[in-house]
Amino acid sequence: MPVVVLTGARQSGKTTLARDLVTEPRRFLTLDDTRVRSMSRTDPDSLLRGSVHSRPPVGFALPQERIDPNTPLSGPGPLTLDEIQREPNLLHAIKRLVDEERRTGQFLLTGSADLLLMKRISESLAGRASFLNLRPMTRRELGGAGRSGIWGELLRAPVRDWAAIAASQPSEPENWQNLVRRGGFPFPAAQIDSNEDRAVWFDGYVRTYLERDLHELSAVWSLPDFRRLMAAVSLNIGQTLNAAQLGRFLSMTSTMVSRHLKLLEASHLLVRVPAFTISRNQRLIKSAKLYWADPGLAMFLSQAPEPTNAHLENLILCDLLVFCDTEMSSTAVFHWRTSTGQEVNFVLEHERRLIPIDIKLTQNPHIAHGTRLSAFRRAYGDHSLPGLLIHCGNQVGWLASGILAVPWWKLI
């Protein structure tokens, strides 16, 4: 495509990815640079065509063999534009240039907000852009492997091989509570060792989001109310969304609650997991469940003394979402709950095949733990593959026909 848009939460690594993994010569401009922002407003065409000098962001030195930041740049591309959400009106000029001369890889745009949800974006890049989402790092990425869990291996293997595939994983048992506290943002997860120092980082992250990033998305009249909403959501991870009930608890209107939740989604901080039914129309009207894009941030906001089962769910979900993002075929995650109270935590849908997933905070899984998975499989028959019972012990094995118990550290 002429335009590739790379979005994700702030500090998830978008700029580093765009700079360090793109080996071809490209101009790099960041809209954190006040000079670049000024020109984007007064003369966007000249900015995009190369009538300015490129300067790397503060704290980053470009390798000299790749580009000289003092050299005038000419021509309309290829160009990387960092933090595009700060000047969304540039998309008008980008569209115009692409329509004049369509070239693959012409523009690489990065942003900390979902451009498709921002109210100020009035110009569509439909047919001109592909959109990628960079989520916080997975457990395997933090361990040096550029991937998510073994979901793909299971989907592509015969069911009879599932237990052997899971058991053969080289992963070692790990304390999932520590992994939740670390989260997946690269700096606190990989470079900060103590929970106390990590809390300082998350506090600064939330303050920056409230005081700067949020205002670039929309006007928020009361930052304390918004912060209270973030805390309330973090205390109800994995619960179905009821905006009216949440509003009563916070003394806010349901309209205001819904608006604030949409802003958190646009910032890639909040994740809605829709309800699963065979009917796609019904999925749109059933209540979604709310989770955070990073379990470490969720843990910090909740101020909980210890991670709970909901935080383990959040950890598994983040890995599932990375898998879905990197699959070329249709893949999505849902939750399942019936009017009679039967439910499973997640349903992984891949090319019309379903894997129900239930998570239990137990060291010793047994057949009774698979009751909800069995209910799902009865409800959807041949559409459903065997269910996965994720637990905290060491056992890999079939609890019953169609229910495989797997430790979380073997899966993700």
N, C-alpha and C positions, 0 to 999 in steps of 0.2 A: 504493500500500500504506500501511497505518497506520504501519509502521516501515520506515525505510531505514537499513541498516547499511553504513557506509563504513569499510572496513578497509584496511590497508597498512602497510608498514614504517615504523618511527619516522622522522620527519624527511622523509617523502615529500610532505608538504604537505596532509594531511587537514584539520587545524584551519583553516588558511588558506582552503582550499576551502570548508569548511562555513560559515565566518564571512563571507567576502567575496563569495561568489557566490550566497548566499541573500538575496534582497532583501526578502522579507516579514518583518514583525516576528516575532521568535522569542526566547524566552528562551535564554540560553546559559549552561550550567553545565559546569564542568570538574572531573573527579574528581582532578585534580592539586591542587585546593583542599582543604585538610584539613577545613575546615568542611563542605563538601559531602560529602566522604567519610564523615565522622562521621554526618551525618544520613542518608546512604544506608543505614547499618547500623541506626540506631536507629528511624528513621521514614521509610522509603522512600516511602510513599504521600503524605505531606505534601510531601516533596521534589519528587515528580513533579507534584503538583497545584498547586504554586506558592506554598507557605507559607514560602519563603525569598527572600532578595534575590539577584539575579544579580550576579556580579562577574567582569569579564573576567580572563583569565590575565595573570600578570606580563609586562610588556613589550609589551602590546597595548592600545591605546585604541580602544574602540568609537566610531564616529561618533555624536555626540550626537543627530543627527536620527533615528538608527535606534532607539536604545534608551537609556534612562537607567539606568545600573547601580545607582543608589541607590533606584530605585522598587520597592516591593513588587510581586510578580508573583502574579496569581491565575489560576485556571483550570488545567485539566490539560494545556494545550498551546497552540500548538505549541512543542516544546522540543527544543533540541539538547544532547545529552549527550556531552562530549568525554572520551576515554580510558575507555570503558566497560569495558575488560578489567580495570581496577583494582577494580571492584566488580561481578563478573558476576551476583551474586545479585539485582541490580536488575532483571534480566530477568524474574524472577517477578512483580514488581510491575507492570512494563510490560505483560506479558501480561494481567494482571488488569484493568488500566485499558483496554486495547484491547478486551477482551471485553465490558466494561461499555458502552463507547461507541466504536464503530469509526469513525474519521475519517481521511481521506487526509492523509498528511504529519504525523501526530500527533507522531511522534518521529523525530529524526535522530540516529543513534548513530555515533560514530567510535571506532576502536580500533586499536591497534598490533599486535594478534594476531588470527588467524583464529578467530572465535568458534565456528565449526563444528568446530574441532579441539581446543579447550580442554577438558581433562578436567573442570574445575569447572562447565562449563555443562551442567546437567541438564535445563533447561526448554527445550523447542523453541519457536521462533517460526514454525514451519511454517505457511504460510497467512496469516501476519500481516506478514511482512517480505520485502523484497528486499535482496539483498546485492551490493554494488559493491566493487571492489578498485581502489585508487589505487596505481599502480606509479610508480617514479621516472620522471623526464621523458625523453621521446624526443629525438632529435636535432632534429626539426622543432619540437618544443615549445621547446627551448632557443633556436631561431632565431626564435621568435615565432609559429609556426603551431600551433594547438591540435589536433594530429593525429599519427598515426603515418605509416608509409611508404605506398607506392602499391599495397599488396596488394589493396585493394578495387577500385581502378581496373582492375587486371589481371583480377580475377575477373569483373567486370561487362562487360568489353570482349571483342569477338571476338579470337581468338588472332592473327589477321593484323595487328592493331593494337598488339600488345604492344611491339614494338621502337620504334614511333613514340611511344608513351606514355612509355616510359622515356627515350628520347632528348630528349623535349621538357621534361623536368623542369628547373627553373631552378637546381637545385643546382650548386655549384661543387666541384671536387676539394678534398679535405680530408685532413689527416693522421689516419687512424683511430686510431693509437696515442695521440694527444693526446685524442681523444674518449673512448677507453677510460679513460684516467687521470682525466678529469673526472668520469665517471660521470653519473648522472642525478638524484641527490639535489639539490634546488633550490639549497641554499646553497653547497656546494662546487663545483657545476657552473656556477652563474651568477655567483657573487660572489667566488670565490677564484681568483686568477690563477696562483699558483706551485704546482708539485708538492709542494714542501716544506711549505707552509702547508696544502695539502690533506691531506697525510699526517698532520699534527697533528690535523686535524678528524676523519679516519677513526679515528685512534687513540682519541680521546675518545668517538667513537660506539661503537666496539667495547667499550671499558671500561664505558660506561653500560649497554650491552646486557647484558654479563656480570654486572655488579654490581647491577643494578636490575631490568631488564625480565625477565630470565631467571627470577629468583626469583618473579615474579608468575605465571609460567606453570607452573612445576614446580620441585621440589627437585632441585638438581644438586649432587652431593657434592664434585666436584672441578672448580673453574673452570679450573685449568691444563690438565686433560685435555680439557675442552670446547674451550678455545682451540686446543689441538693438533689436535683434530678439525677445527675450522674451517680451520686452515692446510692440513691434509692434503687436505681437499676442494677447497680453492682451487688446489692443485697438480695436481689431477686433473679439472679442468673438462672436461666433455664426455665423460667416461668412464662406462661402464656401472657401475651400483652393484653392488658385491660386499661386503656388510657383513662377512662372515667374513674376507675378505682384508684389508679396511681395519682390522678389529679386531686381526688379528695384527700388522700394521704398527705400530699404536698401543698394543699390549699391553692391549687392551680386549676385552670379550666382544662378540660380534655383536649380542646383545640390547641392550647399552648403546649401541653405535654406532647401531642403528636408532632407539632412543629419542631420542638427541641429534639425529639428523637430522630426526625428526618435530618436535622443538622449534624447529629452525631454519626448518622449513616453516611452522609455526604463527606464527612471527614475521615471515613474509613475506620472509625473507632468502634462503632456498634454494628452487630450482625443480627439480622432477622432470619430465623430458620422457619420457613413456611410449613404449614401442615400438609401431610401427604394424604391424597385420595387418588383413586384411579381417574376420577373426573378432574380435569385441569381447571374447569370453571369453579368447582367447589374449593380448590386450593386458594383462590383469590379471596374468598369470603371467610375462611376459617382463620382463627387467631394464630399468629406466629409466636415463636418463642424468641426471647432476647438473650444474646450473649455478647461478650466483648471480643474485639479483634485480637486482643493480646491478654493472656491469663494473668501476666504480671501486673498489668495496668488494672485489671479487674480486682485483683487481690489488694492493691494499694488503695483503690477507691473505697472498697468495702471496709477497710481497717479491721478485717476479721483477724483474730489471733492465730488461727490455723486454717489452711485450705480445707474446703469441704468437698463432698461428692460433686457438687455443682461446678467447682473449679476443675476437677478432673474431667468432667464432661466438656468444659470449655477448652481444655487442653487437647482432647481428642478431636473436637470440632475444628479447631484451627488447622490441624494436620489434614483432616478430610477436605477442608476448603482449598488448601494448597494443591491437593491432588486433583480436585475438580478444575481448578484454574489451569492446570498444566495438561489436561486431557483435551485432545482435539475433538473427540466425540461428545455427544450430549451427556453430561454428568452433573448431578446436583444432589444436595443434601436436604432432607426434610425431617420433621418429627411426626410421630403418629400417636393420635389419641382418639378414643371413641367416646361416645356419649355415656357409656357405661363405666368409663374410667380405665379401660385397658389402654396401655401405651408402651411405646419403646422410645428410647432417647433419640435415635437417629435412624433414618432410612436413606441408604445410598442408592440412587437410581442411576443406572448406567445402561444406555441403549435398551430401555424398557425392561431391564432386569433389576431386581431389587435385593439388597442385602439389609435386613433389619439388624440394628446394632443396639445392644443394651449394656449399660456400664454399672458394675456393682463394686462397692467399696468393701471387698472381702478378699481374704487370703485363700479361702477354701470354697470354690464354687461347687454347687451341687445342682441336681436336677430341678429343684424348686425355684432356683434363680432363673430358669429358662422359661417360666410360665408365660411371660409377656411375649417372648419371641415365638413361642408355639402358637399363641393367639394370633399374632400377625400372619404367620405362615398359613394357618387355617383360613384366615380371611382372604388371602390373595393367591393361594394355591400355587399353580405352576409359574406364576409371575415371580414368586419369591425363591431366591437361592437360600441356602442354609443361613441361620442367624449366627451372629458373633456375640458371645457373652464376654465382655472385656472385664478383667478383674485385676487385682493387685498382687496375686500370688505368683507361683512358678509353673502351674499346671497348664499343659497344652493337650487337649483331647476332647473327644466327643462325649458330651454329657448324655445325649440322646440322639436319635435320628434327626438330623437337621439343626443341631445346636452345638456349635464348637466353642469351647472355652479357651480363651487366649489371654495371656498377660498383656497389659497395656504396653510394656516395654519391648515386646516381641512384634507388635503391630506398627508402632510409630517410631 
